């Protein structure tokens, strides 16, 4: 039972790290990345359909995304969906494919994005600490109910702290990698 508490906390901390990775993948770093289009849905015969299910997305050059729809009649719908999104990119439709050119980031914009990465990382750390707090509550409750001895409780608290420290180290590493990607562009 006690090891389950640590395992569950560790599993939830890993989910927080994965969530951070997903959030950071949506931040543009001045490079073309197909994951930028993951959140875009296209109105396809009245149903919102993810763009990635309607077209192949390639990166022919470092700052260009090439979108080739499986059904050419959807080109205009895809173009409208990209324009309506929060990407701030202008699609170039040549009748066959859509090209998205990712603009070079200015120094000021890079700093803003780096701050955004820092905020996302701090939110992930808070989530990890909340998971630790919840696990500690469970451990202390079990000790109070005499399910755990005082020594067992302290051992579990130590194990939980090690897991937490490792999770926070991982969050910092993820954020550092993204910041480097943004600042060095």
QUIKAJO-V167096 format. One line per field, one symbol per residue. psi: psi as a letter, one per 30 degrees, with the letter a starting at -180 (. if undefined). A space follows every 10 residues. Layout:
psi = ???
This chain:
psi = eefeeeeeee eeeeeeeeee eeefffkkgg lkkfffgefk kkjjhfkkkk effflkklif lfgkkjjjkf jffgeeeeee eeeflgegkj kjjgfelkkj kjlkkleeee eeeeeeeeee eeeeeeeeee eeeeeeeeee eeeeggfkle eeeeeeeeee eeeeeeeeee eeeeeeeeee eeef.
